[in-house]
Amino acid sequence: MSGPLQGQVVLVVGRGGGIARAVAVAARDAGARVVAAGRNRETLADVYAGEPDITADTVDLTDEASIAALGTKLGKIDHVVSTASAGARGRLADLGREAVRLSFDTKVIGPLMLAKHLAPRMREGGSFTLFSGVAAVKITAGTLGVAITNGAADVLARSLALEMAPVRVNAISPGVVDTGAWDALGEEGKEGYFTEMKARNPARRIGTPNDIANAVLFAMTSDFLTGETLHIDGGEPLT
């Protein structure tokens, strides 16, 4: 399949659904050979069964040895996208140290270690894309742990853009996106929340995984873009 990523290798780290899957498929459709990696290779293999040019592998972002082993296995690579997260939601009195630690370990320290071990393997013109989130710029009660994690991810992207140059590094900051992340609210709760958000944000709709995947594809293929956070959030911080 021809496209702007023709002949390139893209690593997508994350779960097998929602945004990670949309990114993997978009990169493949743009011509790349995609490696989808996460803690459970078997689950990912099932998710991508029947999808040509997408293979599954194993990585645990909380384990540096696991990251190093994946790098050795992959060899040369063009683009890395880390979508992984572990939310630490709740108000101050309810936040536990381990939840906050896991949030940072997965979304900040993990990508930092990915950069450490994969940067030497990345080809000229390559890119590294990590994920932040709207909570970093729209502060609300109950999202303290998520907000500080996302803020750190934004700073990490800018710092890595200098350290990894000429490999380009950017962050994607999604707003509310219709993925399984909101299923815990229950059908009625999710519908009510989405209705409220659609009425409030300037785009007047909820984001889709494809909205985010398109932004990732833009970050991967825009060779004069680095050290930036792309806010794909329907204008939510303006409200």
Phi and psi restraints in degrees (value plus and minus 20) as a CYANA .aco file:
   2 SER   PHI    -106.1   -66.1
   2 SER   PSI     140.0   180.0
   3 GLY   PHI     142.2   182.2
   3 GLY   PSI    -199.9  -159.9
   4 PRO   PHI     -86.3   -46.3
   4 PRO   PSI     -35.4     4.6
   5 LEU   PHI    -129.6   -89.6
   5 LEU   PSI      -0.1    39.9
   6 GLN   PHI     -73.7   -33.7
   6 GLN   PSI     107.2   147.2
   7 GLY   PHI      58.2    98.2
   7 GLY   PSI     -16.2    23.8
   8 GLN   PHI    -118.5   -78.5
   8 GLN   PSI     141.3   181.3
   9 VAL   PHI    -132.0   -92.0
   9 VAL   PSI     107.3   147.3
  10 VAL   PHI    -141.6  -101.6
  10 VAL   PSI     107.4   147.4
  11 LEU   PHI    -118.7   -78.7
  11 LEU   PSI     106.1   146.1
  12 VAL   PHI    -137.6   -97.6
  12 VAL   PSI      95.8   135.8
  13 VAL   PHI    -120.7   -80.7
  13 VAL   PSI     108.8   148.8
  14 GLY   PHI     134.8   174.8
  14 GLY   PSI    -192.3  -152.3
  15 ARG   PHI     -93.4   -53.4
  15 ARG   PSI     153.1   193.1
  16 GLY   PHI    -109.8   -69.8
  16 GLY   PSI      -9.6    30.4
  17 GLY   PHI    -151.6  -111.6
  17 GLY   PSI    -195.9  -155.9
  18 GLY   PHI      35.4    75.4
  18 GLY   PSI    -149.7  -109.7
  19 ILE   PHI     -85.2   -45.2
  19 ILE   PSI     -63.8   -23.8
  20 ALA   PHI     -79.0   -39.0
  20 ALA   PSI     -64.3   -24.3
  21 ARG   PHI     -85.4   -45.4
  21 ARG   PSI     -62.7   -22.7
  22 ALA   PHI     -81.2   -41.2
  22 ALA   PSI     -59.6   -19.6
  23 VAL   PHI     -86.0   -46.0
  23 VAL   PSI     -64.9   -24.9
  24 ALA   PHI     -80.2   -40.2
  24 ALA   PSI     -66.1   -26.1
  25 VAL   PHI     -87.4   -47.4
  25 VAL   PSI     -61.0   -21.0
  26 ALA   PHI     -82.5   -42.5
  26 ALA   PSI     -61.9   -21.9
  27 ALA   PHI     -85.4   -45.4
  27 ALA   PSI     -62.1   -22.1
  28 ARG   PHI     -82.3   -42.3
  28 ARG   PSI     -63.9   -23.9
  29 ASP   PHI     -86.3   -46.3
  29 ASP   PSI     -40.7    -0.7
  30 ALA   PHI    -107.5   -67.5
  30 ALA   PSI     -14.2    25.8
  31 GLY   PHI      86.4   126.4
  31 GLY   PSI     -22.2    17.8
  32 ALA   PHI    -102.8   -62.8
  32 ALA   PSI     138.5   178.5
  33 ARG   PHI    -114.4   -74.4
  33 ARG   PSI     104.1   144.1
  34 VAL   PHI    -130.1   -90.1
  34 VAL   PSI     114.9   154.9
  35 VAL   PHI    -129.8   -89.8
  35 VAL   PSI      97.0   137.0
  36 ALA   PHI    -118.0   -78.0
  36 ALA   PSI      99.3   139.3
  37 ALA   PHI    -143.8  -103.8
  37 ALA   PSI     122.1   162.1
  38 GLY   PHI    -184.2  -144.2
  38 GLY   PSI    -194.2  -154.2
  39 ARG   PHI     -85.9   -45.9
  39 ARG   PSI     -53.0   -13.0
  40 ASN   PHI    -135.1   -95.1
  40 ASN   PSI      75.6   115.6
  41 ARG   PHI     -82.8   -42.8
  41 ARG   PSI     -56.9   -16.9
  42 GLU   PHI     -84.0   -44.0
  42 GLU   PSI     -62.2   -22.2
  43 THR   PHI     -82.2   -42.2
  43 THR   PSI     -64.5   -24.5
  44 LEU   PHI     -84.0   -44.0
  44 LEU   PSI     -59.3   -19.3
  45 ALA   PHI     -81.1   -41.1
  45 ALA   PSI     -59.3   -19.3
  46 ASP   PHI     -86.4   -46.4
  46 ASP   PSI     -62.1   -22.1
  47 VAL   PHI     -81.4   -41.4
  47 VAL   PSI     -60.6   -20.6
  48 TYR   PHI    -119.2   -79.2
  48 TYR   PSI      -9.4    30.6
  49 ALA   PHI     -78.9   -38.9
  49 ALA   PSI     110.7   150.7
  50 GLY   PHI      68.1   108.1
  50 GLY   PSI     -26.2    13.8
  51 GLU   PHI    -114.2   -74.2
  51 GLU   PSI      89.6   129.6
  52 PRO   PHI     -84.1   -44.1
  52 PRO   PSI     126.0   166.0
  53 ASP   PHI      45.9    85.9
  53 ASP   PSI      -1.8    38.2
  54 ILE   PHI    -144.7  -104.7
  54 ILE   PSI      96.9   136.9
  55 THR   PHI    -136.6   -96.6
  55 THR   PSI     138.6   178.6
  56 ALA   PHI    -126.5   -86.5
  56 ALA   PSI     127.1   167.1
  57 ASP   PHI    -167.7  -127.7
  57 ASP   PSI     159.0   199.0
  58 THR   PHI    -133.9   -93.9
  58 THR   PSI     114.7   154.7
  59 VAL   PHI    -175.8  -135.8
  59 VAL   PSI     123.0   163.0
  60 ASP   PHI    -140.3  -100.3
  60 ASP   PSI      91.0   131.0
  61 LEU   PHI     -87.4   -47.4
  61 LEU   PSI     -32.5     7.5
  62 THR   PHI    -111.4   -71.4
  62 THR   PSI     -15.3    24.7
  63 ASP   PHI    -151.0  -111.0
  63 ASP   PSI      85.7   125.7
  64 GLU   PHI     -82.0   -42.0
  64 GLU   PSI     -55.3   -15.3
  65 ALA   PHI     -82.7   -42.7
  65 ALA   PSI     -57.6   -17.6
  66 SER   PHI     -84.0   -44.0
  66 SER   PSI     -61.0   -21.0
  67 ILE   PHI     -85.6   -45.6
  67 ILE   PSI     -64.8   -24.8
  68 ALA   PHI     -81.7   -41.7
  68 ALA   PSI     -60.8   -20.8
  69 ALA   PHI     -84.6   -44.6
  69 ALA   PSI     -59.5   -19.5
  70 LEU   PHI     -84.2   -44.2
  70 LEU   PSI     -62.2   -22.2
  71 GLY   PHI     -78.6   -38.6
  71 GLY   PSI     -64.4   -24.4
  72 THR   PHI     -81.7   -41.7
  72 THR   PSI     -60.6   -20.6
  73 LYS   PHI     -88.0   -48.0
  73 LYS   PSI     -58.8   -18.8
  74 LEU   PHI     -92.8   -52.8
  74 LEU   PSI     -55.4   -15.4
  75 GLY   PHI      51.3    91.3
  75 GLY   PSI    -155.5  -115.5
  76 LYS   PHI     -92.8   -52.8
  76 LYS   PSI     123.8   163.8
  77 ILE   PHI    -167.6  -127.6
  77 ILE   PSI     134.9   174.9
  78 ASP   PHI    -123.3   -83.3
  78 ASP   PSI     -64.7   -24.7
  79 HIS   PHI    -157.4  -117.4
  79 HIS   PSI     123.9   163.9
  80 VAL   PHI    -145.2  -105.2
  80 VAL   PSI     112.4   152.4
  81 VAL   PHI    -148.7  -108.7
  81 VAL   PSI     101.5   141.5
  82 SER   PHI    -130.3   -90.3
  82 SER   PSI      91.0   131.0
  83 THR   PHI    -122.1   -82.1
  83 THR   PSI     -21.3    18.7
  84 ALA   PHI     -85.0   -45.0
  84 ALA   PSI     126.1   166.1
  85 SER   PHI    -174.6  -134.6
  85 SER   PSI     140.1   180.1
  86 ALA   PHI    -164.8  -124.8
  86 ALA   PSI      76.5   116.5
  87 GLY   PHI     -86.7   -46.7
  87 GLY   PSI     119.0   159.0
  88 ALA   PHI    -135.4   -95.4
  88 ALA   PSI      57.6    97.6
  89 ARG   PHI    -110.7   -70.7
  89 ARG   PSI     135.9   175.9
  90 GLY   PHI     108.6   148.6
  90 GLY   PSI     139.0   179.0
  91 ARG   PHI     -94.5   -54.5
  91 ARG   PSI     146.3   186.3
  92 LEU   PHI     -69.0   -29.0
  92 LEU   PSI     -67.8   -27.8
  93 ALA   PHI     -85.1   -45.1
  93 ALA   PSI     -40.1    -0.1
  94 ASP   PHI    -121.2   -81.2
  94 ASP   PSI     -25.2    14.8
  95 LEU   PHI     -98.1   -58.1
  95 LEU   PSI     110.5   150.5
  96 GLY   PHI    -121.1   -81.1
  96 GLY   PSI     128.8   168.8
  97 ARG   PHI     -76.4   -36.4
  97 ARG   PSI     -63.4   -23.4
  98 GLU   PHI     -86.6   -46.6
  98 GLU   PSI     -57.0   -17.0
  99 ALA   PHI     -84.9   -44.9
  99 ALA   PSI     -62.7   -22.7
 100 VAL   PHI     -87.7   -47.7
 100 VAL   PSI     -61.5   -21.5
 101 ARG   PHI     -81.0   -41.0
 101 ARG   PSI     -63.2   -23.2
 102 LEU   PHI     -85.6   -45.6
 102 LEU   PSI     -57.6   -17.6
 103 SER   PHI     -79.7   -39.7
 103 SER   PSI     -68.4   -28.4
 104 PHE   PHI     -86.5   -46.5
 104 PHE   PSI     -60.7   -20.7
 105 ASP   PHI     -81.5   -41.5
 105 ASP   PSI     -58.4   -18.4
 106 THR   PHI    -101.6   -61.6
 106 THR   PSI     -59.2   -19.2
 107 LYS   PHI    -124.4   -84.4
 107 LYS   PSI     -33.2     6.8
 108 VAL   PHI    -143.3  -103.3
 108 VAL   PSI     -80.1   -40.1
 109 ILE   PHI     -88.2   -48.2
 109 ILE   PSI     -60.3   -20.3
 110 GLY   PHI     -78.2   -38.2
 110 GLY   PSI     -73.9   -33.9
 111 PRO   PHI     -79.3   -39.3
 111 PRO   PSI     -54.3   -14.3
 112 LEU   PHI     -80.2   -40.2
 112 LEU   PSI     -63.5   -23.5
 113 MET   PHI     -90.3   -50.3
 113 MET   PSI     -54.2   -14.2
 114 LEU   PHI     -78.6   -38.6
 114 LEU   PSI     -65.7   -25.7
 115 ALA   PHI     -82.1   -42.1
 115 ALA   PSI     -63.3   -23.3
 116 LYS   PHI     -77.7   -37.7
 116 LYS   PSI     -65.4   -25.4
 117 HIS   PHI    -110.0   -70.0
 117 HIS   PSI     -42.4    -2.4
 118 LEU   PHI    -121.4   -81.4
 118 LEU   PSI     -43.0    -3.0
 119 ALA   PHI     -73.0   -33.0
 119 ALA   PSI     -63.7   -23.7
 120 PRO   PHI     -86.5   -46.5
 120 PRO   PSI     -34.4     5.6
 121 ARG   PHI    -120.3   -80.3
 121 ARG   PSI     -21.9    18.1
 122 MET   PHI    -107.7   -67.7
 122 MET   PSI     114.8   154.8
 123 ARG   PHI     -96.2   -56.2
 123 ARG   PSI     140.5   180.5
 124 GLU   PHI     -76.1   -36.1
 124 GLU   PSI     116.1   156.1
 125 GLY   PHI      67.9   107.9
 125 GLY   PSI     -16.2    23.8
 126 GLY   PHI     -97.4   -57.4
 126 GLY   PSI     152.1   192.1
 127 SER   PHI    -166.3  -126.3
 127 SER   PSI     138.2   178.2
 128 PHE   PHI    -150.0  -110.0
 128 PHE   PSI     101.9   141.9
 129 THR   PHI    -141.3  -101.3
 129 THR   PSI     104.7   144.7
 130 LEU   PHI    -138.4   -98.4
 130 LEU   PSI     154.6   194.6
 131 PHE   PHI    -136.2   -96.2
 131 PHE   PSI     113.1   153.1
 132 SER   PHI    -126.5   -86.5
 132 SER   PSI    -156.9  -116.9
 133 GLY   PHI     152.8   192.8
 133 GLY   PSI     139.3   179.3
 134 VAL   PHI     -83.5   -43.5
 134 VAL   PSI     -43.7    -3.7
 135 ALA   PHI     -81.1   -41.1
 135 ALA   PSI     -41.3    -1.3
 136 ALA   PHI     -90.9   -50.9
 136 ALA   PSI     -45.5    -5.5
 137 VAL   PHI    -134.8   -94.8
 137 VAL   PSI     -34.5     5.5
 138 LYS   PHI    -138.5   -98.5
 138 LYS   PSI      73.3   113.3
 139 ILE   PHI     -98.0   -58.0
 139 ILE   PSI     104.8   144.8
 140 THR   PHI    -156.9  -116.9
 140 THR   PSI     131.7   171.7
 141 ALA   PHI     -83.9   -43.9
 141 ALA   PSI     117.2   157.2
 142 GLY   PHI      77.8   117.8
 142 GLY   PSI     -25.0    15.0
 143 THR   PHI    -141.4  -101.4
 143 THR   PSI       3.0    43.0
 144 LEU   PHI     -74.8   -34.8
 144 LEU   PSI     -71.5   -31.5
 145 GLY   PHI     -82.1   -42.1
 145 GLY   PSI     -60.9   -20.9
 146 VAL   PHI     -87.8   -47.8
 146 VAL   PSI     -61.6   -21.6
 147 ALA   PHI     -82.4   -42.4
 147 ALA   PSI     -66.9   -26.9
 148 ILE   PHI     -91.0   -51.0
 148 ILE   PSI     -51.3   -11.3
 149 THR   PHI     -85.5   -45.5
 149 THR   PSI     -67.2   -27.2
 150 ASN   PHI     -85.7   -45.7
 150 ASN   PSI     -57.3   -17.3
 151 GLY   PHI     -81.6   -41.6
 151 GLY   PSI     -60.5   -20.5
 152 ALA   PHI     -85.8   -45.8
 152 ALA   PSI     -56.2   -16.2
 153 ALA   PHI     -83.8   -43.8
 153 ALA   PSI     -58.6   -18.6
 154 ASP   PHI     -80.6   -40.6
 154 ASP   PSI     -64.7   -24.7
 155 VAL   PHI     -86.8   -46.8
 155 VAL   PSI     -58.5   -18.5
 156 LEU   PHI     -79.7   -39.7
 156 LEU   PSI     -63.1   -23.1
 157 ALA   PHI     -80.3   -40.3
 157 ALA   PSI     -63.8   -23.8
 158 ARG   PHI     -87.4   -47.4
 158 ARG   PSI     -59.9   -19.9
 159 SER   PHI     -86.6   -46.6
 159 SER   PSI     -63.7   -23.7
 160 LEU   PHI     -86.9   -46.9
 160 LEU   PSI     -50.0   -10.0
 161 ALA   PHI     -79.6   -39.6
 161 ALA   PSI     -52.9   -12.9
 162 LEU   PHI     -99.5   -59.5
 162 LEU   PSI     -66.4   -26.4
 163 GLU   PHI     -86.0   -46.0
 163 GLU   PSI     -54.9   -14.9
 164 MET   PHI    -118.7   -78.7
 164 MET   PSI     -21.8    18.2
 165 ALA   PHI     -72.4   -32.4
 165 ALA   PSI     118.8   158.8
 166 PRO   PHI    -107.5   -67.5
 166 PRO   PSI     -16.0    24.0
 167 VAL   PHI     -81.6   -41.6
 167 VAL   PSI     112.7   152.7
 168 ARG   PHI    -108.5   -68.5
 168 ARG   PSI     121.1   161.1
 169 VAL   PHI    -150.1  -110.1
 169 VAL   PSI     107.9   147.9
 170 ASN   PHI    -160.5  -120.5
 170 ASN   PSI     144.3   184.3
 171 ALA   PHI    -140.2  -100.2
 171 ALA   PSI     129.3   169.3
 172 ILE   PHI    -130.5   -90.5
 172 ILE   PSI     110.4   150.4
 173 SER   PHI    -137.7   -97.7
 173 SER   PSI      73.6   113.6
 174 PRO   PHI     -96.7   -56.7
 174 PRO   PSI     133.3   173.3
 175 GLY   PHI    -110.9   -70.9
 175 GLY   PSI    -165.7  -125.7
 176 VAL   PHI     -95.6   -55.6
 176 VAL   PSI      99.4   139.4
 177 VAL   PHI    -142.0  -102.0
 177 VAL   PSI     119.2   159.2
 178 ASP   PHI     -96.8   -56.8
 178 ASP   PSI      67.2   107.2
 179 THR   PHI    -147.7  -107.7
 179 THR   PSI     158.6   198.6
 180 GLY   PHI     -84.5   -44.5
 180 GLY   PSI     -29.1    10.9
 181 ALA   PHI     -80.4   -40.4
 181 ALA   PSI     -43.2    -3.2
 182 TRP   PHI    -119.7   -79.7
 182 TRP   PSI     -19.9    20.1
 183 ASP   PHI     -83.6   -43.6
 183 ASP   PSI     -45.5    -5.5
 184 ALA   PHI     -83.1   -43.1
 184 ALA   PSI     -38.0     2.0
 185 LEU   PHI     -94.8   -54.8
 185 LEU   PSI     -31.9     8.1
 186 GLY   PHI      63.9   103.9
 186 GLY   PSI     139.7   179.7
 187 GLU   PHI     -79.4   -39.4
 187 GLU   PSI     -66.3   -26.3
 188 GLU   PHI     -88.4   -48.4
 188 GLU   PSI     -62.4   -22.4
 189 GLY   PHI     -85.1   -45.1
 189 GLY   PSI     -61.3   -21.3
 190 LYS   PHI     -84.5   -44.5
 190 LYS   PSI     -64.4   -24.4
 191 GLU   PHI     -82.3   -42.3
 191 GLU   PSI     -60.7   -20.7
 192 GLY   PHI     -85.8   -45.8
 192 GLY   PSI     -62.5   -22.5
 193 TYR   PHI     -84.7   -44.7
 193 TYR   PSI     -64.3   -24.3
 194 PHE   PHI     -84.5   -44.5
 194 PHE   PSI     -58.9   -18.9
 195 THR   PHI     -82.0   -42.0
 195 THR   PSI     -63.2   -23.2
 196 GLU   PHI     -82.3   -42.3
 196 GLU   PSI     -64.6   -24.6
 197 MET   PHI     -87.8   -47.8
 197 MET   PSI     -59.1   -19.1
 198 LYS   PHI     -83.4   -43.4
 198 LYS   PSI     -56.9   -16.9
 199 ALA   PHI     -91.9   -51.9
 199 ALA   PSI     -44.6    -4.6
 200 ARG   PHI    -116.4   -76.4
 200 ARG   PSI     -59.2   -19.2
 201 ASN   PHI    -100.9   -60.9
 201 ASN   PSI     130.1   170.1
 202 PRO   PHI     -81.1   -41.1
 202 PRO   PSI     -48.3    -8.3
 203 ALA   PHI     -94.0   -54.0
 203 ALA   PSI     -37.3     2.7
 204 ARG   PHI      38.8    78.8
 204 ARG   PSI      13.9    53.9
 205 ARG   PHI    -179.1  -139.1
 205 ARG   PSI     149.2   189.2
 206 ILE   PHI    -111.9   -71.9
 206 ILE   PSI     125.5   165.5
 207 GLY   PHI     -90.4   -50.4
 207 GLY   PSI     139.6   179.6
 208 THR   PHI    -138.5   -98.5
 208 THR   PSI     138.4   178.4
 209 PRO   PHI     -75.8   -35.8
 209 PRO   PSI     -53.9   -13.9
 210 ASN   PHI     -87.2   -47.2
 210 ASN   PSI     -52.2   -12.2
 211 ASP   PHI     -76.9   -36.9
 211 ASP   PSI     -63.7   -23.7
 212 ILE   PHI     -93.7   -53.7
 212 ILE   PSI     -60.7   -20.7
 213 ALA   PHI     -80.9   -40.9
 213 ALA   PSI     -58.9   -18.9
 214 ASN   PHI     -83.4   -43.4
 214 ASN   PSI     -56.9   -16.9
 215 ALA   PHI     -87.8   -47.8
 215 ALA   PSI     -60.2   -20.2
 216 VAL   PHI     -82.2   -42.2
 216 VAL   PSI     -63.8   -23.8
 217 LEU   PHI     -80.5   -40.5
 217 LEU   PSI     -60.6   -20.6
 218 PHE   PHI     -81.0   -41.0
 218 PHE   PSI     -64.7   -24.7
 219 ALA   PHI     -83.9   -43.9
 219 ALA   PSI     -57.1   -17.1
 220 MET   PHI     -89.8   -49.8
 220 MET   PSI     -52.7   -12.7
 221 THR   PHI    -125.0   -85.0
 221 THR   PSI     -24.8    15.2
 222 SER   PHI    -113.4   -73.4
 222 SER   PSI      79.0   119.0
 223 ASP   PHI    -101.1   -61.1
 223 ASP   PSI     -11.9    28.1
 224 PHE   PHI    -140.0  -100.0
 224 PHE   PSI       0.6    40.6
 225 LEU   PHI    -135.5   -95.5
 225 LEU   PSI      97.8   137.8
 226 THR   PHI    -176.8  -136.8
 226 THR   PSI     129.7   169.7
 227 GLY   PHI      54.7    94.7
 227 GLY   PSI       0.2    40.2
 228 GLU   PHI    -134.3   -94.3
 228 GLU   PSI     135.4   175.4
 229 THR   PHI    -130.8   -90.8
 229 THR   PSI     100.6   140.6
 230 LEU   PHI    -111.9   -71.9
 230 LEU   PSI      98.6   138.6
 231 HIS   PHI    -113.0   -73.0
 231 HIS   PSI      82.6   122.6
 232 ILE   PHI    -127.4   -87.4
 232 ILE   PSI      58.5    98.5
 233 ASP   PHI    -157.6  -117.6
 233 ASP   PSI      -7.5    32.5
 234 GLY   PHI      44.1    84.1
 234 GLY   PSI      -3.9    36.1
 235 GLY   PHI      60.5   100.5
 235 GLY   PSI      -2.6    37.4
 236 GLU   PHI     -74.3   -34.3
 236 GLU   PSI     -60.7   -20.7
 237 PRO   PHI     -84.0   -44.0
 237 PRO   PSI     -34.7     5.3
 238 LEU   PHI     -98.6   -58.6
 238 LEU   PSI     -32.9     7.1
